[in-house]
């Protein structure tokens, strides 16, 4: 699963790959960039299933 974080102005804070937890039920992404203000930030998570279907969630 890929994760991208954007500031309110659309500039990218960071992006990277989430890893599946040991139980296989959750995905974990560890933030590495300094982002002191989370107001109106966008977090976009994308996962591709069976190499054909792309699913995207934005929070």
C-alpha positions, 0 to 999 in steps of 0.5 A: 500500500502506498501512502502520500501526505499533502499540505493544505496548499497541495505541496507534498509532505512525504510519500512511501510504502506501508507494511502489513502487520504481522497479523495481516489485518492492518497496514502500518505507515511510519511518518519520517518528515516533520509536519508540525501543522496537520490542519487540512492536510490530505492523506491518500492511501492506494492499494492495487489488488491482483495487479489490476484493480486500484483502490484509493482512500483519502482522509 
